[in-house]
Structures are given as C-alpha cells and as structure tokens.
Amino acid sequence: MRSFLRQTDRLLRGRDVAGDESPRSALPRLLLTIGLFGVLYGATMGTFGGLTAERWLQPVYSGLKVPLLLLVTFVLSLPSFFVLNTILGLRADFAYVLRSLVAMQAGITVILASLAPFTAFWYASVEDYNAALMFNALMFAIASIAGQFTLKRSYKPLIARDPRHRLMMRGWLLIYAFVGIQMGWVLRPFVGSPDAPTRFFRQGAWGNAYVEVFHIAGRAMGW
C-alpha cells in the first residue's frame, strides 16, 4: 500500500516515467490506478438524487463508465497519434510516449478522486440536475488541465531530445479532447436524472455532443 501511494505521488509530480521501470511493466500498474480512482469518482457522480431503491445501480454504472470513458477515448485516439509520430520520424520514442500518455490518464483519475468530496458536497447543496451536470463538467475540466501539467513534465526529456515532440504533445491533447467529449456523450448518463429510469446507456445515445453541451449550459444558466 505504501509503495502504491508513493508511486501515485510520483505520478502526480510527472516523475512516473522517469524511473527505471520498463513501459511494459508500468502499464498494468497505471491501468490499475485508472480503474481504482476512476471507479471512486464515477460512483460519487452516480449518487445525485440519493441512493434510493430505484437508483442504487446508478453509482455502479457511473463507477464503471469513468474509467471506460478514459480508456476507450485513449484507444480511439491512439492509432492516429501513432501514425503522426511515425510520419514525423518519432516512432523510436513511442514506448516512452505511450507510458507518458497512460500516466496522464492515471493522473486525471487520481485528481478526480481527490475532487469527489466536493462533488458529494455539491449534490447535498443543490437539487437542479443541469447544475449537477455542469459541476461535474467543471471537475473533469480541472482534472484534465492538471493532467496536462503532468504530461508536460513527463514529456520534457522527449522534447529535449527532439523539439517535434512538443508539437505532438499538443496534437495529442487536441485529438484526445475532441474524441473524449463525443465519447462522454455516447456513454451518458454519468449523473443520471432522478426523474428518468436507471440504465447503462440512454436511449438515442448518438448525437452531436458539442451542440448538446451548449444546450445544457444554456438550461443551467436559465437561457
């Protein structure tokens, strides 16, 4: 346990990829981190409206969906990013790049888990569903921005070796954000409306996430 916490501390400082551990042996540990901390925040997300007999499955579904969101987004974004790295002649560094990217996902889930008490407090303070959605969007935004700092730290040796890695790092953030927003829309509900039946996927899951996010923000602000 102490070793796991020490590794988590290194992860948040962006030093996880700087050790002697090989990328192949580091990936299972990082994936475990994503699973554990992602489930913790996701389960908290699913408690909006209380743990009633009709909604006890929502925290279970939401707990599964947060790590699923991150991992599926990662898997969908990776092939194009690998091709771009190959085109720019950076393929030789891709094992280190892959570990840095997975470490970023793990860092995001750790940060989300640390924000879970704020989400629970917000749920206890408000009853509006759209406000709950926007608050969780804010928590994900904070965790994602903080995750970018860990990625930048782990990318420093790569950028020092070849400045083109800086361009690739920025490209990854754009690809990941674009795919992640749409994937979050497909996997909804994460919070779950108290007035709707509890289910893993919402009916009519497909649609344009960016248009719908604008509408949700408008409803939350009373437009």
GINORKA-V798078 format. One line per field, one symbol per residue. ss: DSSP state (2 for helix, 1 for strand, 0 for the rest). phi: phi as a letter, one per 30 degrees, with the letter a starting at -180 (. if undefined). burial: # if it has 24 or more other C-alpha atoms within 12 Angstrom, else .. A space follows every 50 residues. Layout:
ss = ???
phi = ???
burial = ???
This chain:
ss = 02222222222200022200002222222222222222222222200000 00000222222222222222222222222222222220002222222222 22222222222222222222222220002222222222222222222222 22222222222002222222222222222222222200000000000000 00000000222222222222000
phi = .ddddddddddddicddcddddedddeedddddedddddddeddedcdij ccddbdddddddddddddedddedddddedddddddddicddcddddedd dddddddddddeddceddddddddcbcddddddddddddddddddddddd dddddedddddaeddddddddddddddddddddddddddcdiddccddad cddiddldddddddddddddcid
burial = ......##.#########....#..##.###################### ....#################.##..##..##..#....#..##.##### ################..##.##....##########.##..##.##### ######.#.....###.##..##.###.################...### ...............#.......
